[in-house]
Every structure is written in structure tokens, then in C-alpha cells.
Amino acid sequence: MNLAHLSDQEIKETLVLKERLELLKNQAKCQDSFLEYVKYMWPEFICGRHHKIFAQKLEDVANGKINRLIVNMPPRHTKPPDTLNQSFVLLIFLLGLWVNNQIVRLCRPLTQAN
């Protein structure tokens, strides 16, 4: 992008508009794809094949294609250090999709799991 012919104020306005356009593009991607939302919220995320499969299943739940889904994972495999809590990321994603619905999150306290 050649901005040499613009004044300093016009350059600033152009850069602000460019950043706003990028933000809107990211928002659109994040609303369409759970995996894109995770990547946006967690830039260090390294996506594996199993993440793509899992994210697709979660999107199918969100879109009503799957009515029931049970995911079993070994203890301490969902919250590695220095990462976002994935269950909260899913809840926030779903709240963005279902703005008029209520969501209940149930979990067993760690003291009962031991």
C-alpha cells in the first residue's frame, strides 16, 4: 500500500480503518468456527488433527446437528499450565452464538475426583 501521497492524518485514519477491517474479518471467522475462535483467543495454540475432529464435533453440537455428546478425557489433560481453560472458551463461544439461550456448566470438584 503506497501512502506517500497522503497527509499524516490521512495515513493515521487509513491505518485505523485497516486495523478495524482486520478485526471485523477475525470476528467473522471466530463466529463461524470454534477452532478459529480458539486460535484467536490463544495465539500460541498448536492445532493437531484431534483438535480439528473435536472442534467439529463441538460445532455440530452448537449447530444442532448433534443433540448429545459425551467426551471422556484422562484427569489433568484439559488444563495444561499457561493455557486458557478450554471449557470456558467453549462456553464463551456458545454464548456468542446463542445470545438468547442459557447454558449450564456442570463439573465435579477436584476433591471429589481424587
DRENDO-1510 file (C-alpha; in Angstrom, 1 decimal, always signed):
<recs>
REC; n; res; u; v; w
REC; 1; MET; +0.0; +0.0; +0.0 .
REC; 2; ASN; +1.6; +3.3; -1.1 .
REC; 3; LEU; +0.6; +6.1; +1.3 .
REC; 4; ALA; +3.2; +8.6; +0.2 .
REC; 5; HIS; +0.7; +11.0; -1.4 .
REC; 6; LEU; -1.4; +11.2; +1.8 .
REC; 7; SER; -1.1; +13.6; +4.8 .
REC; 8; ASP; -0.1; +12.3; +8.2 .
REC; 9; GLN; -3.7; +12.5; +9.4 .
REC; 10; GLU; -5.0; +10.6; +6.4 .
REC; 11; ILE; -2.3; +7.9; +6.9 .
REC; 12; LYS; -3.4; +7.5; +10.6 .
REC; 13; GLU; -7.1; +7.3; +9.5 .
REC; 14; THR; -6.2; +4.7; +6.8 .
REC; 15; LEU; -4.2; +2.6; +9.3 .
REC; 16; VAL; -7.1; +2.7; +11.8 .
REC; 17; LEU; -9.6; +1.6; +9.2 .
REC; 18; LYS; -7.2; -1.2; +8.1 .
REC; 19; GLU; -7.0; -2.4; +11.7 .
REC; 20; ARG; -10.8; -2.2; +12.1 .
REC; 21; LEU; -11.2; -4.2; +8.9 .
REC; 22; GLU; -8.9; -6.9; +10.2 .
REC; 23; LEU; -10.8; -7.0; +13.5 .
REC; 24; LEU; -14.1; -7.5; +11.6 .
REC; 25; LYS; -12.6; -10.2; +9.5 .
REC; 26; ASN; -11.4; -12.0; +12.6 .
REC; 27; GLN; -14.7; -11.6; +14.3 .
REC; 28; ALA; -16.5; -13.2; +11.3 .
REC; 29; LYS; -14.1; -16.1; +11.3 .
REC; 30; CYS; -14.5; -16.6; +15.0 .
REC; 31; GLN; -18.3; -16.6; +14.8 .
REC; 32; ASP; -18.2; -19.3; +12.1 .
REC; 33; SER; -15.6; -21.6; +13.5 .
REC; 34; PHE; -14.8; -22.8; +17.1 .
REC; 35; LEU; -11.3; -23.6; +16.1 .
REC; 36; GLU; -10.7; -20.2; +14.6 .
REC; 37; TYR; -12.1; -18.7; +17.9 .
REC; 38; VAL; -9.7; -20.8; +19.9 .
REC; 39; LYS; -6.8; -19.7; +17.7 .
REC; 40; TYR; -7.8; -16.1; +18.1 .
REC; 41; MET; -8.1; -16.3; +21.9 .
REC; 42; TRP; -5.0; -18.5; +22.3 .
REC; 43; PRO; -2.4; -17.4; +19.7 .
REC; 44; GLU; +0.2; -20.0; +20.9 .
REC; 45; PHE; -2.3; -22.8; +20.2 .
REC; 46; ILE; -0.8; -25.6; +18.1 .
REC; 47; CYS; -3.6; -27.4; +16.2 .
REC; 48; GLY; -3.5; -31.1; +15.8 .
REC; 49; ARG; -5.7; -33.5; +13.9 .
REC; 50; HIS; -7.5; -34.5; +17.1 .
REC; 51; HIS; -8.3; -30.8; +17.8 .
REC; 52; LYS; -9.9; -30.4; +14.4 .
REC; 53; ILE; -12.1; -33.5; +15.0 .
REC; 54; PHE; -13.0; -32.4; +18.5 .
REC; 55; ALA; -13.8; -28.8; +17.3 .
REC; 56; GLN; -16.0; -30.1; +14.5 .
REC; 57; LYS; -18.0; -32.2; +17.0 .
REC; 58; LEU; -18.4; -29.2; +19.2 .
REC; 59; GLU; -19.6; -27.1; +16.3 .
REC; 60; ASP; -22.1; -29.8; +15.4 .
REC; 61; VAL; -23.5; -29.6; +18.9 .
REC; 62; ALA; -23.6; -25.8; +18.6 .
REC; 63; ASN; -25.4; -26.0; +15.3 .
REC; 64; GLY; -27.9; -28.6; +16.5 .
REC; 65; LYS; -26.6; -31.5; +14.3 .
REC; 66; ILE; -25.7; -33.5; +17.4 .
REC; 67; ASN; -28.1; -33.5; +20.4 .
REC; 68; ARG; -25.8; -35.3; +22.9 .
REC; 69; LEU; -22.1; -35.6; +23.1 .
REC; 70; ILE; -20.0; -37.1; +25.9 .
REC; 71; VAL; -16.3; -36.5; +25.9 .
REC; 72; ASN; -14.1; -38.6; +28.2 .
REC; 73; MET; -10.6; -37.4; +28.9 .
REC; 74; PRO; -8.0; -38.6; +31.4 .
REC; 75; PRO; -7.6; -36.4; +34.5 .
REC; 76; ARG; -5.4; -33.3; +34.1 .
REC; 77; HIS; -5.4; -33.5; +30.3 .
REC; 78; THR; -7.6; -30.5; +29.7 .
REC; 79; LYS; -5.9; -27.7; +31.6 .
REC; 80; PRO; -2.1; -27.6; +30.9 .
REC; 81; PRO; -0.3; -24.7; +32.6 .
REC; 82; ASP; -0.3; -21.3; +30.9 .
REC; 83; THR; -3.4; -22.0; +28.7 .
REC; 84; LEU; -6.9; -20.9; +28.7 .
REC; 85; ASN; -9.5; -23.2; +30.3 .
REC; 86; GLN; -11.0; -24.9; +27.3 .
REC; 87; SER; -14.4; -25.4; +28.8 .
REC; 88; PHE; -14.7; -21.7; +29.4 .
REC; 89; VAL; -13.6; -20.9; +25.9 .
REC; 90; LEU; -16.4; -23.2; +24.6 .
REC; 91; LEU; -18.9; -21.6; +26.9 .
REC; 92; ILE; -18.0; -18.1; +25.6 .
REC; 93; PHE; -18.1; -19.3; +22.0 .
REC; 94; LEU; -21.6; -20.8; +22.6 .
REC; 95; LEU; -22.9; -17.7; +24.4 .
REC; 96; GLY; -21.8; -15.7; +21.3 .
REC; 97; LEU; -23.8; -18.0; +19.1 .
REC; 98; TRP; -26.8; -18.4; +21.4 .
REC; 99; VAL; -27.3; -14.9; +22.8 .
REC; 100; ASN; -30.9; -15.7; +23.9 .
REC; 101; ASN; -30.2; -19.1; +25.5 .
REC; 102; GLN; -29.0; -20.2; +28.8 .
REC; 103; ILE; -26.1; -22.5; +29.4 .
REC; 104; VAL; -25.4; -24.7; +32.4 .
REC; 105; ARG; -21.9; -26.0; +33.1 .
REC; 106; LEU; -21.5; -28.9; +35.5 .
REC; 107; CYS; -18.3; -30.4; +36.8 .
REC; 108; ARG; -17.2; -32.4; +39.7 .
REC; 109; PRO; -14.9; -30.6; +42.2 .
REC; 110; LEU; -11.3; -31.8; +42.2 .
REC; 111; THR; -11.6; -33.0; +45.8 .
REC; 112; GLN; -14.3; -35.5; +44.7 .
REC; 113; ALA; -12.4; -36.6; +41.6 .
REC; 114; ASN; -9.5; -37.9; +43.7 .
</recs>
